[in-house]
Every structure is written in C-alpha cells, then in structure tokens.
C-alpha cells in the first residue's frame, strides 16, 4: 500500500494498492547486502474511482520524471519517513550534494535520516523554479536521480547511499510502463 503525502496517520490522497511489482535480480540474489548496484524496485498502482471517474495515481498527485547517471556530481532533495525523526510520522526533506562514490555503483549524500527513509526519492531541482532560475549544470526539474538504499544507524555517520540509476533502471521502468496503458 502507498499513501501519498502521509502525515501523522492522515491520507489526504487516499490509500493506493499495487498492481504490479518489479525488483532487480541483482537485489534478489544479494541477500540484502548494501551497497548494492541495483537496489531498486518499482510498483504500479491500481487506478481508483474518485467522484465517479477512474483516475490514476499520477492524475491525482502528479508525476516525477527521472534522469539516469546523474547522481554525481549533483545536488538533490532527499525525501523519506525516517524513524529517528518524528517517529516516521512526518515526511522529512534533506537538501544535500554528492559526497563520495562507493563501490559497486553507488553515491552517498549527507543526510540525518536513518531507518524508515529507505526507498525515498532523491530529486534534482525539486519544486517550482524561481524567476530566472536555470538549474545550473544539472538542468531539468523534478527528476528522480536516485533513492535511499542504505544509511548508517549511528549518530556520527550522517549519510545515505543510492545506486546510480542506469540502463537497468530504464529497462525496468519501460517494462512496467508497458503492462497497462497510462501506467507512465
């Protein structure tokens, strides 16, 4: 189940159940080892009837785009519901930049989030642009460039890591998009 804009038990856009799921074979075969070059998965959600009309989740809350091979160097907004902050009841946002590359195909950004933020998106140029704002050397607004895959459960290492989204990500995205008209 996915609850967009969840806040302290509230579900302003309803609760959505998944229709299709996909994970990478690299993740399935890793036994949860991180950093992992392919620690990502995807869900498509069932449409819902609202006000007598069948709508997709994207029609209700909007959609983000994506950009591959853009995790470093970059600056992003990391979103999640970490258990160490507000008991995971409020969405937390960290604005950070790429700090270091980590084998096998990961990048770490500074972050005070820990357990519970996993799977949250890393978004390049999040939100509406200000008048005259160009996006700098990484142009394109509201693009997912990574996701919280792993972090550290201590108070001294304030970082989270993401796999670098690549052709494998695009292949999975296209496969799920093709399962039903309007998925993407």
N, C-alpha and C positions, 0 to 999 in steps of 0.2 A: 504494500500500500504506500502511496505517496500523498503527502498533504502539503500542497504549495502554500507558502507563507505561514506555516505553522507558527503559533505564538501562544505559549502557556496554555496548551490544550485547545486553542481555537483553530478552526479550519475555515478561513474566510472564502476559500475557493473550492471547498468540498474535499472529499477523500477519493482518490483515484486508484483503481486496481490495475495491475499489469496484465497485458495481453500476451506479449512475447518478451523473452529474455535472451541475452547472449553474454557469454564471457569468453575470454581467450583461452586457448588450450595451454598457453604458457602459464597462465594463472592457475588453471585447474590442476596442472601437473606439478606445481611448485610447493604444495603443502603449506601455503600461506607465507612463504619466505619473501621478505622485503629487504631491501629494494627489489622490485620486480619490474622488468622492462615492459610488461603487458598487464599490469594490474588495473584493468578497467573492464567494465561491463556496461550493458545498455538495457533499457526497458522501453517498451512501447506500452502506452496505457489504453485501456478500453475507453471508447467515447462515452459520454453521458448525455442524458436528456435533461436540459435546463430550459425552463419556460416554454416547454413544448417543442424545443428544437434539439436535434442531436448535434453536439459540439465536441470538438477535440480539446485536449488539454491546452494545446498551443493557441487555440482560438480564445480560450478563457484567460490564460496568464501570459501569453506571448511566447516567443522563442528566442533562444540564443543561437548564434552561428558558432562555428569552430574554425580554428586555424592550426594546422599541423606544424611541427618542427619550429615552434615559436616560443618555447618555454624559457630559453636563454639565448641571448640576454633579453630580458623583458621586465616589466613591472606589471603586477596584477592585483586584483581584489580576490582574496580567498574567502569563500563563504562556507559556513558549516554550523553545526549544532553541538559544540564540544561539551562534554560532561563536566569539565573543570571550570566552565564559566556558565553561570545561571542554571546550573544543573541540566544543561542541554535543552532548556525550555525556550530560549530565545536565539534567533539566528545571530551569529557573530560574524563580523567582517574584519579582515586584516588586509591592509594595503602594504605590499612588500615587493621587493625585487629579487631576481635570481641571485643566489648567494654562492652556490657551488654545484658543479656537476658531480654525480655519484654513479658509479657503475651499477648495473649494466647499461642503463639508458634512462637515467633519472636526473632530476634537478631538484635542489632544495631551496626553499624560500624561508625567510624569517617568519615565525608565527608563534603566538602564545596558545594556540588551540591544541588540544590533545584528543583522547579517545572520544568518539562521537562525531567528529568532524569528517571522518572518512567518507570519501565519495563526493564531497562538496566540490563545486566547480571553482576553477581559477580563471578569472575573466579579465581579458585585456580591454582597457578603455571602457570600463563599466559605467553605465548610466548615460545621461544625455550630455552632449558636448556643450561647453560654454561657447559663447560667440567668439570666433577666431581660433578656437582650439583645433589643432590638426592631428593630434595623436602621436606626434613625434616620429621617430624612426620605425615604430611599430603601429602603423595605421590600421584602421578597421575598428569599429566599435562593437562592444558586447559579444566578443568572441571567446569561447572556451578554448584555453590553450593548455590546460592541464586539470588535474583533480587531486584532492588529498588522498594519497595512497597510504602513507605511513608518517609517523611522527615519533616523538620521544616522550616517555612517561616520567620525566623528571622536571625539576624546576630550573635547571641550568642550561639545557639544550633546547632553545626555543626555535624550532624549525619543523617544517613538514616537507615531505617529498612527493613528487609526482613523476609518473612515467612521461617520457616525451611522446606526445601523440604523433603517430606516423601513419604510413600506408596501411598498417594493420587496423588502426582505428577507423580509417576511411572505409575500408572493406567491410568491417562490421556494421558501420553506420549505413552504408548502402544496402547491405543485406537486410537489415531490419526495415529500412525505408520501403523496400520492395514488397514486403509482406502484405501491405494493405494501402490502398490509395489514401493519401492525406496524412500518412504517418510523419512525414518530414516536410 
